[in-house]
Amino acid sequence: MPPTEQAFRLPHLMLPRPGIDLRRWSVIACDQYTSDPDYWARVADEVGDAPSTLHLIFPEVFLAAGDRDGRIGRIQSTMRRYVDDGLLREHAGAVLVERTLLDGRVRRGLMLELDLEHYDYSPASTSLIRPTEGTIVERLAPRVAVRRGAALELPHILVLIDDPQCTVIEPLVGARARFDKLYDTDLMQGGGRVTGHALDAAAQARSVSALQALSDGAAFAKRHGLPASTPPVHFAMGDGNHSLATAKACWDAIRSSAGPDHPARWALVEVENIHDPALEFSPIHRLLLGVTGDLRHVLTTHFGRRVQVTEQPDAASMRNALAAMPRDRHAAGLVQPGGRFALVVVDAPQASLDVATFQAFADAVVATGHAREIDYVHGDQALAQLASAAGCAGLHLATLGKSELIGRVARDGPLPRKAFSMGEADEKRFYVEARRIGS
C-alpha cells in the first residue's frame, strides 16, 4: 500500500454527550499506578456505575489478576453499549487541549490522527513517526487483545513535535476565544483540569500547513547538527509508546485484507511541542520486588571495582548528590527499607545513558534470582514509599534533558525502555476523547 503524502490527518472523534459527568467520565492512563491498587480502588469508588472511561480500559495494575478474558469481554461489550445508547457524539476536526496542572502550568496539545503506515517501532526505524524508546513486544499481547474486536480506541498517547519557533500549537492559544468549547472539567484524584476547544476551518488550515513544514528533512538535520541525509523525525513518541505499537500491530494484522481507508490504519493521539515550557520530563524509577540478599554485594558483583556506593543521610541529600554528578559518570540513588539511602556511581560506563546502565543492572538482579521482578514507578515520593516495604528496593534515576531527545533518537535510534516520562504520574493524560475503529 503506497503511503499518503503526510503522516497525519484531522481526526474524527467521539465525545461524551452533554449531561454526562465529565469528572467521573475521565480517568488516568491505564499504565499508571501499576504498583498502587488503592489508587484504582479510589477511582472505582468515585466512578461507581456512572458512564466512565474506567469501564472502557484495562488498568494494567490488574493484568495479573487472572480474569483477563472476562475483563476484556466486559470492556468491549461496554464500548458497544455506550455507542448504541447514544452516550457518545461525533465531532470532526482537530481539538486544542489545555491541561492545567496543580502547580499552575498549562500544557497544550492538538488532537490528530497519525497514519500507521508511517510508523515503524523497530530499533532501526527511520519512519516519520519514530519510537523514542525500545518496544517490548511481549507487552503488546494484552493490549492487542483489548483492541482486537473493540468498537473504540481511547488514547493516552502523547506525541512530540520539534517546533522551536512555536508555529503549530501556540498560535491557537490566542485564537481560542473564537473556538467552540467541547469540554471543560476538573479531573479526579488531583489530576488538575482539562479543556478542549474545536478549531475553526481557518485555524485547522494554518495548523496543517505548519505541521507539514516540520517534516522538511534539510531543516530538521540542520537544526540538530546532523548529516543532511538524516531521515527527519516528524512525530516522536512521548507517552504511550506501547499503545501506538499495539495499534500498529493490529493494523498490520488486517492491512492485507482491509481497504486503505479502514479506520484501523489510523491512531488518535495528542500532539505536543517538546519546546513547550510547561512540558517537563521526569525520570521513571525502577522498583525491585522480592529482593533477597544485600544489593550492595550484587552491585559489586555486577560492576566490579567500577562502582562506588556512598551512604546518604536522607532522600533529599541523595537527590542533590545525584543532580550534581558529572555526565561522564553514571549514577542512581538506592532506596531501601528502613529509610536507608545511598548514591551509586559507576565509572567508565559502557552504555551512553544512565538509564541503560541501571536497567541492565536491574535485569541482572532478576536474572540471577536476587529479585522477583521490576516495576516502573513515576514520582520520587511514590518510589520512596514503595521501596520502604520489606523485600523491595528502588533505583532512583536522573532526569533526561528533553532538549536532547529528538536529536539523539534521530542519530542513535530508540533509547532504552522507560527512559523518561512526560511529567509525574498525576500529570499523565486522562481519557476524554474516543474514536470509532470497529463495529
N, C-alpha and C positions, 0 to 999 in steps of 0.2 A: 504494500500500500504506500503510495508516494506521500511524503509529509506535506502538511499545509505550509503556507508561506510564513506563518508565525506560530509560536508555541503556546498561544493563549487565545481566549475569546471571552466575550462578555457572557456573564452567567445567566442561567435560568433557575431561580430559587423557589423554594417552598418555605414560607414563613408561618409561624403560628398565627391563627386568625385572631382578630380583635376579641377581647374578653378573656383570653387565656392569661393566667397569672404568670408573667414572664420570669419573675424571680424563681418560681418553682419549676418553670419550663427549662431554664438554663442551668446546666451542671458542668463541672470542670472536665477537662480532657481525661479519657479513660485510663491513660497510662500514668496518672498522678496518684500520689499517696498509696503506692503499692505495698508499703510496709505499715500502713495505718488503717486497718479496717474500721476503727472507730470513726474516722472521718466519713467514710461511706455510710456508716450506720446513721450518723447525724444527718447526712443528706437524705437518706431514705425516710427518716422520721419527718423531716421538713416537707418532703415531696408528698408523702402519703400516696393516695390514689389519683392525685391530680395529673392532668396531661403533662408529661415531662420527657425531656431527652434522656433522663435516667433510665426510662423503660425502653430506650432505643439503642443503647450502647452496652458494651460488655466491660465493666470496670476490671482492669487486669489484676486487681487485688484478689479476685475470685477465680482466677484461671486454674488454680489447683484444688478448687472446692469439690470437684467430682461430678458436678451437674452441668457440664459444659453444653452437651447437646440439648438438654431441656431448656437451658437459659437462651441458647441461640434460637431455638424454635419460638420461644416467647417473644424475643426481640423482633423477629421477622413478622410474626403474626400481629404484633402491636403496630408495627410500621404500616401494614396493610389496613389495619382498622383505623388508624389515625387518618390515612388518606381517604378511605371510604366514608368515614364520618364527617369529612369536611373540616377537620381540625387544622388543616394547612391551606394556605392561599398562595397562589402563584405570583411571582414577581420576576420580570425580565429586566436585566440590566445590572450594571456594576453598583456596588454599595460601598460608601465610605464608612468605615468602622472606627469609632473612637472609644478606646478603653481607658477609663480613668482609674488609676491605681490608688491604693490607700495613702501613699505618700504624696499624692497630688500630680504625679506625672500623667500625661495623656499620650498614650501610644496609638498611632493611627495606621490604618491599613486599608486595602482595597480588595473586595471580593471579586475573584475572577475564576475562570475555568482554565486549567492547563491541559495541553494536548499530550497524552501519554506516549504518543508516537515520538515525541521529542525528549523522552526521559529514559535514561539507562542508569541503573543503580549499581552496575558492576564497578570494581575498583579502577578499571581502565577507561571509565566513561569520559567521553568528550561531548556529550549531548548538551543542548541548550539549557535543559533543566538538569541540574547536576546534584548528586548527593554530596553532602559535606562530611558525612561520617560513614564508617563501614556498616553495611547492612547484614544483619544476622538472619539468614534465610530461614532458619528454624523458628524464628519468632513470628513469621508470617502466617503459619498454619491456622492458629485460632482466628486471626483477623480475616483471612481468606474465607474461613467457614462462615463468619458473620456476613461478609459482603456478598458471597455467592448466594444468589436467591433473594437478596434483600431488595426491597422496593425503594429504599432511600439510602443516600450517604449523608453522614453528618460529619463535617470536617473539623478537626482540631489542628489542621496543617497550617503552619506559618512559613511562608516562603520569602526569601530575601531578594531584593534588587539592589544593585550597586548604582545609586543615583546621587552622587556627591553634590550636584547642582540643584537637587530637590525639584525636579521638573514634573514628577508624576503625581504624587500624593499631596504634597504640601500646598500646591495652588488650590486644591479643592477645599481646604480649610476655610479660606477667606470667602469662598463662594457658597458655603453650605447653608447660609440663611435662605437661599432660594430653592434649596433641595427639600423634597418631602421627607419627613421623618418616618422611618419604617418601624423602629422600635427604640425603646429607652427604658432601662430597668436597672435597679440595684441587683447585685449578684450575691448569692448566698455564701455563707461561711467566710466572710471577709474578703470577697473577691472584687470589691470595688463596684464599678458601674460600666455599662456598655450601651452605646448609642449607635444606630445605623441610619444613614441618610441615602436616599436614592439619587444617583447622579442624573442630571438632565442630559439631553442629547448633545448639547454643546460641550459640556464637561467630559462626557464619555469620549467624544471625538478627540479632544485635546489629550486626554489621558492615554488613549490608544496610540496616538502619534508619538507621544513622549516615550511610551514603553517600547515601541518599535525602534526608536533611535538608540535605546540602550543595548540593542543586540549588535551594534556595529563592532565588528571584530577588531579593526585597527585602533579605534578609540579605546576599547577595553584593554588591549595589550599595552598601549602607551600609558594608560592610567596606572597600570600595575607594574610597569617596567619589565614586561615580558616580551619575548620574540613576537614579531608581527604575525607570525603564522599560528600563534596560540589560539585554539578554539575558545570563543567567549563563553562565559557563564552568564546566561541571561537571567535565569532564576536559580538561586541556590537554596537548598533545603535549610530551614531553620529548626523548627519543631515539627514532629510528625513524620520523620524520615521513613519509619516502617509502615505508617499508614499510606503514604504515597506509593511505597514499594508494593503494598498489598493491592492497591488499585491497579498498578501496572501488571502484577501477576495475574489478576483476574481478567484484565483486558487481553493479555497475551493468550490466555486460555481459550478465548472465544473469537479472536480477531479474524481467524481464517474463515469463519462462517458468518460473522456479523458484517453489516454494511459499514462504510466509512463514517456515517452519521450516527452510529449507535451511541447512546449516552454513556456507556461504559468506557468509551475511548477517552473521556474527559474526567478530570477530578476537580472538585470545588476546593479552593484554597483562599486563604487571606494572604495578600502580598504586603510586605512592609519594607521600608527603606532602611538598610543597615546603617545609614548615616543619621537616622532619627535620634536626636539626643535623649529622647525618652526611652529608647530601647537599650537595655543594659544586659550584658552577658553575665551569667553566673556559672560557677563550676557545678558539675554533677559528681557528688562524692560517692565513694564505694563503701558499702556496709557489708562486712563479712559476718555470716551467720553460722552457728555451730562451730565456733572456733575451739580448737583443742591445742594445748601447749602454749609456749611463750612465743609470741610473734617476733620478738626481738631476735630470738635464735633463728627463726625462719628467714628473717631479713638477712642475717649474716650468711646463712647457707645459700640464699639466692644471689646476693650481690657480692659476697666476699668482703675483701678489705675496702671496696669502694663505698661502703655505706657507713654513715655515722648516725647514731640515734642520740639525741640530746633531750633530756627531760625538760619540760616546761611547767611553770607553776600553775598555769590556768589556761583556759581556752583562748582568752584574748592575747596572751603572750605567744601562744602557738601561732595564732593567725598573723600577728605582727612579724614574727620571725619568718614565717613563710613568705609574706609580702616583700620582705627585704632581701630575699635570695637573688643572686645574680642569675642571668639567663643561661650561663654555661654549666650550671649545676641543676639537677632536678631534685625537687623537694616536695614533701607532703606532710601534713600533720597526721599523727597517730592518736586516735581517741580510743580509750579502753575503759572497761568498767571500773568503778571506784573513783571516778573523777581524775583519771590519770591521762596526761597529755605529753606528747613528745614531738619533736621535729625530726623527720627522717630526711637525710641528704645523701644523694647518690652522685659520686664524682664520675667523670668520663662516661656519661650516659650513652648507650648505644642507639637509643631512639631519638627522634628530633623533638618530641614534646614530652613534658612531664606526665601527661595522662597516659601516653603509651608505655612509659617506663613502669608506672604503677598499676596499669591494667595487666601487664604481663606478670607482675608480681602477684596480683590478686588471683589471676588464673592459675598460677603455680601453687598458691596456697590451697586452692580447691583440688587441683590435680594430685597433690601429694597427701591429701586427706587431712590437712590441718584446718580446714573449714568445709562446711557443707555446701554453701552456695554464696553467690554475690548478689546483692541488691543495689539499685542505683537510686540515690537519695538527693532530692533538691532541698537546699537550705542548711545553713550552718547549725541552727538550733535543732532542727529535726535530726541531723546526724548525731549531735551531741547527746540527745535524748535516747535515740535508738541504740547507739553504741554503748550506752551505760548499762544495758541489760546483760545479764550473765550469758556467757558464751558468744558475745558479739565483739566486734572491733570495727572502727571506722578509719578510712583513709580520707583525710580532708585535703582536697586538691585545690590548686591555684586556678585563677580565672584566666581564660584565653582572651587576649585582646581582640575585640571584634574587628578592628581596622585591618588585621592581617588575614582574616578568614578567607575571603573570596580569592584574593591573590594566591594564597597558599594552596587552596583547592585546585585552582587552575594550573598551578605549577607542579604540585606533588600528588594530586589526587585526594580522595576522601581521607579525613582524619580518623583516628581510632574511634570505635563506637563510644557513644556517650561522652564526647569530648567537651561539650559545652551545653549550656541551656540558655534560652532567651528569657531570663528572669527567674525568679524563685517560683516555688510550686504554686502559691496562691495567685501568681500573675499569669498563669497559663491560660490558653484560650478556653472560653466557655462556649458550649454548643448553643447556637441560636438558629442559624440557617440550616436548611436541608436541601437536597436536590434529588430528583427522580432518576434512578438508574435501572429500574426494573418494574415489573408489574406486580 
